[in-house]
Amino acid sequence: MKKESFYIILALVTALGLSGPGVAGDSEVPEKAAPPKDMAEAMDAMSGSLKLLRRLRRDPDRWTKSAAMVAKGSSVVISAMRMVPREIQNLPDGPEKLTALADSRRLMGLTLAGYARLELAFLAEDEEQVDEALDVLKELKAESHEKYNRGE
């Protein structure tokens, strides 16, 4: 299964969070200077932003820093929404490609919504909501990989 789809979704979610004002701008979490140049880089950035949450678990400012990290991950997701997975690019023009493009946008939109849900959970300092939001993001990653990362 390819990582590209999940990373696309993660990049879109990250991009949304970085595009607007909010906790991310006031955070001590370092911000990446350049947006991802391709889907694989965007997916790596999204995955990395979620993995960094584990490191913050014991931080006294965990909730605020985690919300900021997720907001930044949202901006990457937004950036990735403009990108097309390689597997879809390789499809011949026609109804199948159009359907795949629409489904990819659906998955990216849901990923962005998942990141927003996760950010809200951190802002509410609600561990149960955090776990639920992470579960949703994991399910979206699995679906994306199943559909659009078959070659890896």
N, C-alpha and C positions, 0 to 999 in steps of 0.2 A: 504494500500500500504506500502511496506517495505522501510525503509530508506537505507537499505544496498546497493542497486544499485547506488543511487545517491552518497552515500559516497564512493563507489568504484571509481566512475568517478572522484569525487573531490580529492580523495587520489592520483590517477594517475596523475592528473594535478599538484598537489602540489609536488609530487615526482620529476617530470621532472624539475621543477623550482629550486629545491634544489640541484639537481644533478650536475648542471653546474655552472660556474662562472657567475657573473652578479651582478645586483643591490642587490639581497638578501644577498650576502656576505658582502656588505658594509653598510647594513641597520642597523638602530637602532631597528628594529623589532625583538623581541626575537625569537630564533629558538628552536624548540623542539629537545631534545637530541636523542630520540629513534624513529625509524620508527614505523608505526602502526603494531600491531601484527595480526590483522584480518580485514576483510572487514568493519565491523561495526565501528571499531575504525578509520579506514581510512576515512570512509564517515563522521564521526563526525569531524575529523580534517579538511577535505575539506570544510564542511559546516561552521565550525568555522572561517576558514580563510576568507571566503566571508562575514560573518557577521561582522567581525572586520573592514571591509572596511567602514561600516556605522559610526563607532566611529571615523574614521580618517577624515570624511568629513569637519570638521572645523579646522583641524590641518593645520598650515601654511606650513608644509612639506608634505601635503596630497599626492601629486602626486608621489613623490619618495618613501614614506613609503608604499603607496598602491601598487605600482609596486613591491616592495620587498615582501610584504605580499602575493601577487598573485604568485610570483616566488616560494616562499616557499610552497604555496599550490600546485603548479605544481609538486613538488617533492613527495608529498603525493599521487598524482594521479599516478605517475610513480610507486611508491611502490604498490599501489592497483592493478595496471595492472597485477601483478603476482598472484593476488588472484582470486578466483572463487566465485561468489555469491552462497550462500547456496542453493537457489532454483535450480540452475543449478547442483550443486553437488548432489542433491537428485534425479536428473533425471536418468533413467536407461541408460546404455551405448547404443549408437546407433546414428542414423542420427539426431534425435531431439536434443540430447545433443551436438553433434558436431556443429549443426547450432546455438544453444544457446550460446555456447562458442565463436564462431566466431562473433556473433552479440554483445556479451558482450565486446569483444576486440574492435569492431568497435565503440561502444559507449564510451569506455574509451579513444580511440584515438581521437575521436571528442571532448571529454571533455578536453583532454590535449591541443588540438588545440584551444579550447575556452579559456582556461587559458592563453595561449600564446597571443591570440588576446587581451584579457583583459589587460595583462601586457603591451603590446605595446600601447594600448589606454591610459593607465596611463602615460607611458613614453612620449607620445605625448601631454599629458595634454589636451585631447579631451573628453569632457563630453559626447558628442553624441556617440562617438565610445565606451566609457565605457558602456553606457546604452545598446547599441546594443549587445555588448559582453555578458553582464549580461543576456540579454533576451535569447541569444542562450544557455547559460549555464542552465537557468531555463527550457527551452524546453527539453534539454537533460536529465535533472533531471526527469522531468515528464515522458518522454518516458522510461527511465530506471526503474523508480518506477512502471510504468504500466506493464512492461514486467517481471521484476525480483523481485518485492517486493509485490506480490499479497497477501501474508499471513499476512502482518501487516497493 
